[in-house]
Amino acid sequence: MTTSKGDRKAKSPDLVSRDYTIHLGKLCHKITFKKKAPRAIKEIRKFAEKAMGTKDVRIDAKLNKYVWATGIRKIPVRVRVRLSRKRNEDEEADEKLYTLAQLVEVSSFKGLQTENVELNEDEEADEKLYTLAQLVEVSSFKGLQTENVDA
């Protein structure tokens, strides 16, 4: 029994993080100067969609600043990116998962390959704390006192 190429769709793990090197110089070659940085961001989004299989791609502020650091005309030739597939906390979202693209600072791009990244417990705790901090809402600050909460 033979299987066609379309039948063998690989099941990817739910939550995963990988480091990739994206060659922006190649992807943004022959692009008008005033459109280079915006196109670089679009190319990072497109790369993340293809690599992680999610339509919802979120670019971290540090990555955005890194691309735009030298202006709209002069983008970095390469960028090392950590793509993390995460669960969407919003119940009304169209997709269950989203991809977060973060900058990974490296001294040299020589010899780097795609790597799976294991999140340690501290990073996972920081993620949960960040999510918790976003969910806290206060209707009125009147009479509110600060409390030290030990987790």
VODREN-958902 format. One record per residue (C-alpha): residue in one letter; x, y, z. Coordinates in Angstrom, 2 decimals, decimal comma, m for minus. Layout:
N
[a; [X; Y; Z]] ...
END
This chain:
151
[m; [0,00; 0,00; 0,00]] [t; [1,44; 3,33; m1,00]] [t; [0,69; 6,63; 0,64]] [s; [0,58; 9,88; m1,20]] [k; [2,49; 12,91; m0,06]] [g; [m0,65; 14,66; 1,22]] [d; [m1,65; 11,73; 3,44]] [r; [1,58; 11,80; 5,46]] [k; [1,06; 15,03; 7,32]] [a; [3,37; 14,96; 10,34]] [k; [1,84; 15,70; 13,70]] [s; [3,91; 18,40; 15,33]] [p; [4,08; 18,67; 19,11]] [d; [1,74; 21,15; 20,68]] [l; [4,18; 23,47; 22,48]] [v; [7,71; 23,74; 21,11]] [s; [10,50; 26,32; 20,81]] [r; [13,19; 26,37; 18,14]] [d; [16,04; 28,72; 17,24]] [y; [16,34; 29,63; 13,56]] [t; [18,67; 31,88; 11,57]] [i; [16,77; 33,94; 9,01]] [h; [18,78; 35,40; 6,12]] [l; [17,03; 38,75; 5,67]] [g; [19,54; 39,94; 3,10]] [k; [18,45; 37,21; 0,73]] [l; [14,74; 37,62; 1,44]] [c; [14,75; 41,42; 1,02]] [h; [17,10; 41,63; m1,96]] [k; [15,99; 44,10; m4,68]] [i; [13,39; 45,73; m2,43]] [t; [12,96; 49,48; m2,55]] [f; [14,90; 51,23; 0,22]] [k; [11,86; 52,71; 1,91]] [k; [10,17; 49,31; 2,11]] [k; [13,06; 47,17; 3,38]] [a; [12,39; 47,13; 7,15]] [p; [8,62; 46,61; 6,80]] [r; [9,27; 43,81; 4,29]] [a; [11,79; 42,22; 6,66]] [i; [9,12; 42,05; 9,39]] [k; [6,66; 40,53; 6,91]] [e; [9,28; 37,96; 5,84]] [i; [9,90; 37,00; 9,49]] [r; [6,14; 36,52; 9,92]] [k; [5,95; 34,43; 6,75]] [f; [8,93; 32,29; 7,84]] [a; [7,35; 31,71; 11,27]] [e; [4,00; 30,76; 9,74]] [k; [5,67; 28,18; 7,52]] [a; [8,00; 26,80; 10,21]] [m; [5,46; 26,55; 13,05]] [g; [2,21; 26,06; 11,15]] [t; [0,21; 28,83; 12,82]] [k; [m1,42; 31,82; 11,18]] [d; [m1,16; 33,97; 14,33]] [v; [2,46; 35,19; 14,59]] [r; [3,47; 37,78; 17,20]] [i; [6,74; 39,70; 16,88]] [d; [8,52; 40,59; 20,13]] [a; [9,41; 44,27; 20,67]] [k; [13,17; 43,50; 20,93]] [l; [13,12; 41,73; 17,56]] [n; [11,25; 44,64; 15,99]] [k; [13,76; 47,13; 17,44]] [y; [16,67; 45,00; 16,19]] [v; [15,34; 45,03; 12,63]] [w; [14,60; 48,77; 12,72]] [a; [17,76; 49,76; 14,70]] [t; [19,71; 51,00; 11,67]] [g; [16,72; 52,57; 9,96]] [i; [14,28; 51,66; 7,24]] [r; [16,93; 51,27; 4,52]] [k; [19,68; 49,24; 6,21]] [i; [18,35; 46,02; 7,72]] [p; [20,56; 43,37; 9,37]] [v; [21,76; 40,69; 6,95]] [r; [20,85; 37,84; 9,30]] [v; [18,83; 37,51; 12,47]] [r; [18,68; 34,65; 14,98]] [v; [15,09; 34,08; 16,06]] [r; [13,47; 31,87; 18,71]] [l; [10,07; 30,72; 17,48]] [s; [7,83; 29,43; 20,27]] [r; [4,48; 27,81; 19,63]] [k; [2,19; 28,65; 22,56]] [r; [m1,42; 28,15; 23,58]] [n; [m3,76; 31,05; 23,01]] [e; [m5,26; 32,21; 26,33]] [d; [m8,20; 33,94; 24,65]] [e; [m11,19; 31,58; 24,44]] [e; [m12,70; 33,52; 21,52]] [a; [m9,59; 33,18; 19,35]] [d; [m9,85; 31,58; 15,93]] [e; [m6,80; 29,39; 16,53]] [k; [m5,76; 27,42; 19,60]] [l; [m2,05; 28,16; 19,09]] [y; [0,08; 31,17; 18,21]] [t; [3,77; 31,68; 17,46]] [l; [5,94; 34,14; 19,37]] [a; [9,07; 35,33; 17,54]] [q; [11,84; 36,55; 19,87]] [l; [15,37; 37,81; 19,22]] [v; [18,31; 35,59; 20,20]] [e; [21,49; 37,64; 20,46]] [v; [24,58; 35,87; 19,09]] [s; [28,13; 37,07; 18,53]] [s; [28,50; 35,25; 15,20]] [f; [26,18; 33,43; 12,81]] [k; [28,90; 31,00; 11,69]] [g; [28,02; 27,34; 12,05]] [l; [24,62; 27,88; 13,68]] [q; [21,89; 25,37; 12,94]] [t; [18,25; 25,01; 13,88]] [e; [18,00; 23,91; 17,50]] [n; [15,13; 22,74; 19,67]] [v; [15,05; 24,77; 22,88]] [e; [13,88; 23,40; 26,20]] [l; [12,28; 25,98; 28,46]] [n; [13,53; 25,68; 32,00]] [e; [11,22; 26,07; 34,99]] [d; [12,21; 29,71; 35,61]] [e; [11,21; 30,78; 32,09]] [e; [7,93; 28,86; 32,35]] [a; [7,22; 30,52; 35,70]] [d; [8,00; 33,95; 34,19]] [e; [5,57; 33,22; 31,34]] [k; [2,83; 32,26; 33,80]] [l; [3,52; 35,32; 35,95]] [y; [3,40; 37,59; 32,90]] [t; [0,09; 36,04; 31,86]] [l; [m1,24; 36,41; 35,40]] [a; [m0,18; 40,07; 35,50]] [q; [m2,12; 40,70; 32,29]] [l; [m5,28; 39,11; 33,68]] [v; [m5,48; 41,18; 36,86]] [e; [m8,06; 43,92; 36,43]] [v; [m9,13; 46,50; 38,98]] [s; [m12,43; 48,32; 38,74]] [s; [m11,42; 51,10; 41,13]] [f; [m8,16; 52,11; 42,77]] [k; [m9,98; 53,88; 45,60]] [g; [m9,16; 52,23; 48,91]] [l; [m6,83; 49,69; 47,27]] [q; [m3,72; 48,82; 49,26]] [t; [m0,61; 47,05; 48,08]] [e; [0,04; 43,58; 49,44]] [n; [3,12; 41,40; 49,35]] [v; [2,15; 38,03; 47,96]] [d; [4,59; 35,14; 48,33]] [a; [4,16; 32,57; 45,57]] 
END
